Amino acid sequence: MASILGFGAHLPDRVVTAAELAAQLGVEPDWILEMCGIAERRYAGPDETVVDLAERAARRVLEATHMQAADLGGIMVGTGTAPRAFPGVSASLQQRLGVGGMAFDIPLASVGGFFALCTAADLAPRLGPILVVGAEKMSEVVQAYPAKETTILFGDGAGACIVSPGEGPLEIVDWIAESDGAFADDLQREPGGPLVMHGRQVIMQANRKLKRSIQMLLDRHQRSTSDVDLFLLHQANLNLLNQVAKGLGIDEERVFVNLQTRGNTSSASLFIAAAEAQAAGRLRSGDHVVLAAFGSGFSFGAMLARVR
Amino acid sequence: MSTIDTVRNLVAELAQAPVPADADASLFEAGAIDSFGVMDLVERLEEAFGIQIPDKDMVPRKFETLTKIVTYVDQRQGA
């Protein structure tokens, strides 16, 4: 199929603690920790755009993989917080990196980066190396319309990877992805409007669909969860991650978690987690890794990869 | 044991607060079941009643009260 050459990430400087949000929202810091396990998250500055975040993550992964922007055959960006309806963040990235090729966005909150990754896995043999980015400025949304159920969750950031045809450090074995439009209204945002998130509905569906995606993918390859060395999941909510892990019989050590200090960065979270896992030496030769995400649509899926 | 007694027992095993005596009271508002507990409840209902609960029915309102859960279980058993 194709391979992931490496990951990169960028987080803005400003740390926003649970205590700071608790004071703003009129709740206790401990309530925030109990609800989602997020002690702090990062906020971009007022002049720092989603494109700025995406560009920094993109340049990091290019540097980490010793690639030139001119080597890219395409750019795909997952984001739910693009600053304009069209063209997408991907076009702005082309402009800043001075490259051509195929470029488009996948506007699916939380899962857009993952869908872009799956798409790139199939398109890389045709286009050549593809820069895949997940970038979000969620603070703009949750601070424009503060609500305790959503504001406590989200942070800003960007993550990126490069998907290349043929062999590479992280071989993509297979992926599955699906959308269930019956729940299209349960996690949505109209242009300029508040984030609409029906929390119980999201959790019920995310739990079931994430577990089923992972199980189906592993079944397809005659593998079980015990054959997987590391699970990289969309960092949505610590309680949800724990419940999915418990439901699949996965011990906590094999689930990478960074949302206590990163928050839920929506479409960026999977790649930020992957970049940090890679930097921490968690991607070891011969390891099997599952990446999985769930988000608006509801859209969801899982990818199986093997570290060379 | 009647369906409602079985359901009440299943909810009580998972409950984080007393299960309301009123079968029409919201389990969510009473704090008996939260967003994560309802997932465990769904799995136990499937096991206890030998039913499959499809994704389209995985909506909180179907599991909000003991009465609604019993109604739903009866429907699935008759399906």
Interface residues (C-beta under 8 A of the other chain):
Chain A: D180 A182 G199 R200 Q201 I203 M204 Q205 N207 R208 K209 N239 L240 Q243 G247
Chain B: F28 S35 F36 V38 M39 V42 D55 K56 M58 V59 P60
